[in-house]
Amino acid sequence: EEEIKRITDLAKTYKIEQSEQIFKETTQEQIFDDLKKLNNRRVCLELIKEMCLLGHSDSDLTDDETLFIGHAGITMGIELEKIEQISNWIIDKIIWLEQGKIIFED
């Protein structure tokens, strides 16, 4: 449920008009074929960041999600070390936000 909400919000943020298409059945091979077409490193890094945020949105980054993010990153030419760096940054961000809730009694 949280992941679906996150995807819907991202579609609005990035002004994706046909957001219902996002939820259609797609194989990983089809996704990876599309990812191979990306040639802007910054966009690829941002996509990894969004995948990590999505994976954590339900507070449960599964092994399958981790593997998918790793394969997606490699497909886009992103080094595993960089993917791990982004993932750790996202985890730090989540911890920081949770600490803020405690500090500000939210």
C-alpha positions as CSV (number, residue, x, y, z in Angstrom):
1,E,0.0,0.0,0.0
2,E,2.8,2.4,0.9
3,E,4.8,1.6,-2.2
4,I,1.7,2.1,-4.4
5,K,1.2,5.5,-2.8
6,R,4.9,6.4,-3.3
7,I,4.7,5.4,-7.0
8,T,1.5,7.4,-7.5
9,D,3.1,10.5,-5.8
10,L,6.2,10.1,-8.0
11,A,4.1,10.0,-11.1
12,K,2.5,13.3,-10.1
13,T,5.8,14.8,-9.3
14,Y,7.3,13.9,-12.6
15,K,4.1,14.7,-14.5
16,I,3.6,11.3,-15.9
17,E,0.2,11.5,-17.5
18,Q,-0.6,7.9,-18.1
19,S,0.2,6.7,-14.5
20,E,-2.1,3.7,-14.8
21,Q,0.4,2.3,-17.2
22,I,2.9,2.1,-14.4
23,F,1.0,-0.7,-12.8
24,K,0.7,-2.9,-15.9
25,E,2.3,-6.3,-15.8
26,T,5.9,-6.0,-17.0
27,T,8.8,-8.5,-16.9
28,Q,12.1,-7.6,-15.4
29,E,13.7,-8.2,-18.8
30,Q,11.4,-5.5,-20.3
31,I,12.3,-3.1,-17.6
32,F,16.0,-3.8,-17.9
33,D,15.8,-3.3,-21.7
34,D,14.2,0.1,-21.1
35,L,16.9,1.0,-18.5
36,K,19.6,0.2,-21.0
37,K,18.3,3.1,-23.1
38,L,19.1,5.7,-20.4
39,N,22.3,7.5,-21.2
40,N,22.3,10.3,-18.6
41,R,24.3,9.2,-15.5
42,R,22.6,11.8,-13.2
43,V,19.1,10.5,-14.2
44,C,20.3,6.9,-13.6
45,L,21.6,7.9,-10.1
46,E,18.3,9.6,-9.3
47,L,16.5,6.5,-10.4
48,I,18.5,4.4,-8.1
49,K,17.7,6.8,-5.3
50,E,14.0,6.6,-6.0
51,M,14.1,2.8,-6.2
52,C,15.8,2.8,-2.8
53,L,13.2,5.2,-1.3
54,L,10.4,3.1,-2.8
55,G,11.9,-0.1,-1.3
56,H,12.0,1.5,2.1
57,S,8.6,3.2,1.9
58,D,6.9,0.2,3.6
59,S,9.8,-0.1,6.1
60,D,10.8,-3.5,4.6
61,L,13.4,-3.5,1.9
62,T,13.3,-7.2,0.9
63,D,16.1,-9.3,-0.6
64,D,14.2,-9.3,-3.9
65,E,14.0,-5.5,-4.0
66,T,17.7,-5.2,-3.1
67,L,18.6,-7.6,-6.0
68,F,16.4,-5.8,-8.4
69,I,17.9,-2.4,-7.5
70,G,21.4,-3.9,-7.9
71,H,20.6,-5.4,-11.3
72,A,18.9,-2.3,-12.5
73,G,21.9,-0.2,-11.5
74,I,24.3,-2.5,-13.2
75,T,22.1,-2.5,-16.3
76,M,22.4,1.4,-16.3
77,G,26.2,1.2,-15.9
78,I,26.2,2.2,-12.2
79,E,28.8,0.6,-10.1
80,L,27.8,-1.6,-7.1
81,E,29.8,0.7,-4.8
82,K,27.8,3.7,-5.9
83,I,24.5,1.9,-5.5
84,E,25.5,0.9,-2.0
85,Q,26.5,4.5,-1.3
86,I,23.1,5.7,-2.4
87,S,21.4,3.0,-0.4
88,N,23.3,3.9,2.8
89,W,22.5,7.6,2.3
90,I,18.8,6.8,2.1
91,I,19.0,4.7,5.3
92,D,20.8,7.6,7.0
93,K,18.1,10.0,5.8
94,I,15.4,7.7,7.2
95,I,17.1,7.5,10.5
96,W,17.6,11.2,10.6
97,L,13.9,11.8,9.9
98,E,12.9,9.3,12.6
99,Q,15.1,11.1,15.1
100,G,13.5,14.4,14.1
101,K,10.1,12.9,15.0
102,I,11.3,11.9,18.4
103,I,13.0,15.3,19.0
104,F,9.9,17.3,17.9
105,E,7.5,14.8,19.5
106,D,5.6,14.0,16.4
